[in-house]
Every structure is written in C-alpha cells, then in structure tokens.
Amino acid sequence: MSGNDAIKHSRRRFIGIAGTAAAGLVLGSLPWALRAAEAPGNLRIGVIGSGRVGGTLGALWVKAGHEVMFSSLDIEHDRKLAASIGAGARAGTPKEAAAFGEVLFFAVPYAALPGLGRDLAAEIKGKIVLDASNPIPGRDGEMAKEALAKGTGVTSPQLLPGTRIVRAYNEVGYNRMRDDAHRAGERLGIPLAGDDAQAVNTAVRLVRDAGHEPVVVGGLARAREFDYGTPVFGRPMTAAELRAALGLKP
C-alpha cells in the first residue's frame, strides 16, 4: 500500500469509527419512548394490571427475551407470577412498573384509567403505551358508555395524557392469546390502531414477539371498529380473516 493509499485508508477508518460513535451518542440521548421504537435490542416492559391478559402477554414477552415488571393492586400476586416465569420477570408497584418500562402495557378495568393517568402522570409521559383496557358498561358504569360512544381510540389518550397510545390486545381473550401463541400455519390476528408511527411499529414488533400476527387497522379513530361490542370483538380470527371482516386490503 502506498503512502497516499495508507492515508486514505486511515481517514476512511477514522470516519467510520467516528460515525459509529456519533450514532451511539445520538441513540443514547434519545428519550426512552423513541429508543424503544428504534433500538433493535430487547425492551423493558412495564405491565400495569397483571391479571389474565397482562400476565399472559407479559410471560410471552419474557420468553421472547424482553424484561418485564408486573404490577397490580396485589404485589404478592405479582411476586408469585414473576417467580413462576423466572429470569427476566420481576414485580413492583404500578408506579415502579411505569418508571421501569420503556414500553407500557395497560390491562386494567377501564374505570381505573383516569386515576392511573393522574397518579402515574410523570412516569408515563412520552412513553409508548399498548392499551388493552376495555370499557364495559356493566362493570365500569356510565364512563364506559361514554367511552364507547366516542371510541376508545379517542377516549384513552384523554385518560392517559402525554402518552403515545396504541390500542392493542383488547379484542380476544387471554386463553387464545396463550394457546395460539406461535401456532403453526396462519397465526392469530391482533388488530392495532395508533396515530404515532413509531409507537405502532413497536406494537407490531411486540405482537410478533408474542407469537401473533399484527393487523394495523389505522389511526386511533379507527380503534372503535374493534371495540367492545363490535362484530369482530371476541372472535378469534387469522390476520386474513380479520382484514376481511374489517374491510381492509390484504
């Protein structure tokens, strides 16, 4: 190699190293919510409501390599759940789980969302939230009727202000989420709706990591198409069947 060639090679190598270092600095300075959408590594997920749905999805995400903190009103239940899942799972209070997670998963009675939105305001601000909570009038009262009338895609962002919401995992039961995870053939379709592209991309990734097939329906306003009480609600379908039922292009 000539002297000039050596100089050019060294310059190219320096530029490459500098570029890589700069990229690392930029990624490190990004907010958690943005890094969750951009970084290829495993995620920290805070589960708010570790009942049947939250416990099922959290366990599937741990198996996929993510770190999950489970939380509910019963910390002993959360500790037992985390211990039964093993490495990668832990328990905490809702505030601790909200602070821990780069991505948050809410699976609580819909009437609990206003209080959580107030109590966890600082911890959830700017974060990606997968919202699986359903307004059920017989359980949640008048506020559920109002939410269904407006659509959960409109209502949930008002109850969890400052978050980047994707409606997800509200449409099928936990037993099908568990039993049909990573099944052979066409996978269980999970409808998603969100306005934030990076949040939707993160939700798509987590649905696939759980062993299901994401079906992006559209923006948050379209979440009402798979809300509680709609024709597709409670009907486990493949992604192709779900798209057909919702009038989406294949």
C-alpha positions as CSV (number, residue, x, y, z in Angstrom):
1,M,0.0,0.0,0.0
2,S,1.4,3.4,-1.0
3,G,1.8,6.3,1.5
4,N,-1.2,8.1,-0.1
5,D,-3.3,4.9,0.0
6,A,-2.5,4.4,3.6
7,I,-3.5,7.9,4.5
8,K,-6.8,7.5,2.6
9,H,-7.4,4.1,4.3
10,S,-6.8,5.7,7.8
11,R,-9.1,8.6,7.0
12,R,-11.9,6.2,5.9
13,R,-11.4,4.1,9.1
14,F,-11.5,7.2,11.3
15,I,-14.6,8.5,9.6
16,G,-16.3,5.1,10.0
17,I,-15.4,4.9,13.7
18,A,-16.5,8.5,14.3
19,G,-19.8,7.9,12.6
20,T,-20.5,4.8,14.7
21,A,-19.6,6.7,17.9
22,A,-21.8,9.6,16.9
23,A,-24.7,7.2,16.2
24,G,-24.3,5.7,19.6
25,L,-24.3,9.1,21.3
26,V,-27.4,10.1,19.4
27,L,-29.2,6.9,20.3
28,G,-28.2,7.3,23.9
29,S,-29.6,10.8,24.1
30,L,-33.0,9.8,22.7
31,P,-36.0,9.6,25.0
32,W,-36.9,6.1,26.2
33,A,-40.0,6.0,24.1
34,L,-38.1,6.8,20.9
35,R,-35.3,4.4,21.7
36,A,-37.9,1.7,22.2
37,A,-39.1,2.1,18.6
38,E,-35.6,2.5,17.1
39,A,-33.3,0.2,19.1
40,P,-33.1,-3.4,17.9
41,G,-32.4,-4.9,21.4
42,N,-34.8,-6.3,23.9
43,L,-37.1,-3.9,25.7
44,R,-38.1,-3.1,29.3
45,I,-41.9,-3.5,29.5
46,G,-43.9,-2.3,32.5
47,V,-47.2,-4.2,32.8
48,I,-49.9,-2.2,34.6
49,G,-52.5,-4.8,35.5
50,S,-51.1,-8.3,35.7
51,G,-54.3,-10.2,35.6
52,R,-55.1,-12.8,33.0
53,V,-54.3,-10.6,29.9
54,G,-51.4,-8.8,31.5
55,G,-49.9,-11.9,33.0
56,T,-50.3,-13.9,29.7
57,L,-48.8,-11.3,27.5
58,G,-46.0,-10.4,29.9
59,A,-45.0,-14.1,30.2
60,L,-44.9,-14.4,26.4
61,W,-42.7,-11.3,26.1
62,V,-40.3,-12.6,28.8
63,K,-40.0,-15.8,26.7
64,A,-39.1,-13.6,23.7
65,G,-36.2,-12.1,25.6
66,H,-37.7,-8.9,27.0
67,E,-37.6,-7.7,30.6
68,V,-41.0,-7.3,32.2
69,M,-42.1,-5.8,35.5
70,F,-45.6,-6.9,36.6
71,S,-47.8,-4.7,38.7
72,S,-51.3,-4.6,40.1
73,L,-53.1,-3.8,43.3
74,D,-51.8,-7.1,44.8
75,I,-48.0,-7.1,45.0
76,E,-47.9,-10.7,46.4
77,H,-49.7,-11.9,43.3
78,D,-47.2,-10.1,41.1
79,R,-44.2,-11.6,43.0
80,K,-45.6,-15.1,42.7
81,L,-46.3,-14.5,39.0
82,A,-42.8,-13.2,38.3
83,A,-41.2,-16.1,40.3
84,S,-43.2,-18.6,38.2
85,I,-41.9,-17.1,35.0
86,G,-38.3,-16.8,36.1
87,A,-35.4,-14.8,34.8
88,G,-36.5,-11.6,33.0
89,A,-39.6,-11.2,35.1
90,R,-39.9,-9.0,38.3
91,A,-42.7,-7.4,40.3
92,G,-43.3,-3.9,41.5
93,T,-45.9,-1.2,42.2
94,P,-47.7,0.4,39.3
95,K,-45.5,3.5,39.8
96,E,-42.4,1.4,39.7
97,A,-43.5,-0.5,36.7
98,A,-44.4,2.7,34.9
99,A,-40.9,4.1,35.6
100,F,-39.2,0.8,34.7
101,G,-40.8,0.3,31.3
102,E,-39.6,1.8,28.0
103,V,-42.9,0.5,26.8
104,L,-46.0,0.1,29.0
105,F,-48.9,-2.3,28.7
106,F,-52.2,-1.3,30.4
107,A,-54.7,-4.1,31.0
108,V,-57.0,-2.8,33.8
109,P,-60.7,-2.1,34.2
110,Y,-61.4,0.9,32.1
111,A,-62.7,2.8,35.1
112,A,-59.2,2.6,36.6
113,L,-57.6,4.6,33.8
114,P,-58.5,8.1,34.9
115,G,-56.9,7.5,38.3
116,L,-53.8,5.9,36.9
117,G,-53.4,8.7,34.4
118,R,-53.3,11.1,37.3
119,D,-51.2,9.0,39.7
120,L,-48.6,8.0,37.1
121,A,-48.5,11.2,35.1
122,A,-44.8,11.8,35.5
123,E,-43.8,8.2,34.8
124,I,-45.9,7.6,31.7
125,K,-45.2,10.9,30.0
126,G,-43.9,10.5,26.4
127,K,-43.9,6.7,26.6
128,I,-45.4,4.2,24.2
129,V,-48.5,2.6,25.8
130,L,-50.2,-0.5,24.5
131,D,-53.7,-0.2,25.8
132,A,-55.8,-3.4,26.1
133,S,-58.3,-2.0,28.6
134,N,-62.0,-2.3,27.6
135,P,-64.9,-0.1,28.7
136,I,-67.6,-2.5,29.8
137,P,-70.8,-0.7,31.0
138,G,-71.9,-3.5,33.3
139,R,-68.6,-3.2,35.2
140,D,-67.3,0.3,34.6
141,G,-70.6,2.3,34.7
142,E,-71.5,5.4,32.8
143,M,-68.0,6.3,31.8
144,A,-67.8,3.1,29.8
145,K,-70.9,4.1,27.8
146,E,-69.4,7.5,27.1
147,A,-66.1,5.9,26.0
148,L,-67.8,3.5,23.6
149,A,-69.9,6.3,22.2
150,K,-66.7,8.3,21.4
151,G,-64.5,5.3,20.7
152,T,-61.6,4.1,22.9
153,G,-59.1,5.5,20.4
154,V,-60.4,9.0,21.3
155,T,-61.0,8.4,25.0
156,S,-57.9,6.5,26.1
157,P,-55.5,9.4,25.2
158,Q,-57.6,11.7,27.2
159,L,-57.4,9.4,30.2
160,L,-53.6,8.8,29.8
161,P,-52.5,12.2,28.6
162,G,-49.0,12.7,27.2
163,T,-48.6,9.0,26.2
164,R,-48.2,7.5,22.7
165,I,-51.1,5.1,22.7
166,V,-51.7,2.1,20.5
167,R,-54.9,0.1,21.1
168,A,-53.9,-3.5,21.1
169,Y,-54.9,-6.9,22.6
170,N,-58.3,-5.8,23.6
171,E,-60.3,-7.9,21.1
172,V,-59.6,-11.5,22.0
173,G,-59.5,-13.5,25.3
174,Y,-56.3,-14.3,27.2
175,N,-56.8,-18.0,26.7
176,R,-56.5,-17.7,22.9
177,M,-53.5,-15.3,23.3
178,R,-51.8,-18.0,25.3
179,D,-52.9,-21.2,23.5
180,D,-52.5,-19.8,20.0
181,A,-49.1,-18.1,20.5
182,H,-46.6,-19.2,17.9
183,R,-49.0,-21.7,16.5
184,A,-48.3,-23.4,13.2
185,G,-49.9,-22.1,10.0
186,E,-51.7,-18.8,10.0
187,R,-51.3,-17.0,13.3
188,L,-53.9,-15.3,15.5
189,G,-54.6,-11.8,14.1
190,I,-54.4,-8.9,16.6
191,P,-55.9,-5.6,15.5
192,L,-53.9,-2.4,16.3
193,A,-54.7,1.3,16.0
194,G,-52.5,4.2,16.6
195,D,-51.5,7.7,15.4
196,D,-47.8,7.6,16.3
197,A,-45.9,5.6,13.6
198,Q,-43.0,4.7,15.9
199,A,-45.4,3.5,18.6
200,V,-47.3,1.4,16.1
201,N,-44.0,-0.1,14.8
202,T,-43.1,-1.1,18.4
203,A,-46.6,-2.6,18.9
204,V,-46.2,-4.6,15.7
205,R,-42.9,-5.9,16.9
206,L,-44.3,-6.9,20.3
207,V,-47.3,-8.7,18.8
208,R,-45.0,-10.7,16.6
209,D,-42.7,-11.4,19.6
210,A,-45.7,-12.8,21.4
211,G,-46.4,-15.2,18.6
212,H,-49.3,-13.5,16.9
213,E,-49.9,-11.6,13.7
214,P,-50.4,-7.8,13.8
215,V,-53.2,-6.2,11.7
216,V,-52.8,-2.4,11.6
217,V,-56.3,-1.0,11.1
218,G,-55.4,2.6,11.0
219,G,-55.2,5.7,13.3
220,L,-56.7,5.8,16.8
221,A,-60.1,6.9,15.5
222,R,-60.5,3.5,13.9
223,A,-60.0,1.6,17.1
224,R,-63.8,1.8,17.5
225,E,-64.0,-0.8,14.8
226,F,-62.8,-3.5,17.2
227,D,-64.0,-2.0,20.4
228,Y,-66.1,-4.0,22.9
229,G,-69.5,-4.9,21.4
230,T,-68.4,-4.7,17.7
231,P,-69.0,-7.6,15.3
232,V,-65.3,-8.7,15.5
233,F,-64.9,-8.4,19.3
234,G,-64.4,-11.7,21.0
235,R,-64.0,-13.5,17.7
236,P,-60.5,-15.1,17.3
237,M,-59.5,-14.8,13.6
238,T,-56.5,-15.2,11.5
239,A,-55.0,-11.9,10.1
240,A,-56.6,-12.6,6.7
241,E,-60.0,-13.2,8.3
242,L,-59.7,-10.1,10.4
243,R,-58.7,-7.9,7.5
244,A,-61.7,-9.2,5.5
245,A,-64.1,-8.6,8.5
246,L,-62.8,-5.1,8.9
247,G,-62.8,-4.3,5.1
248,L,-59.0,-3.9,5.0
249,K,-56.9,-4.6,1.9
250,P,-54.9,-7.9,2.1
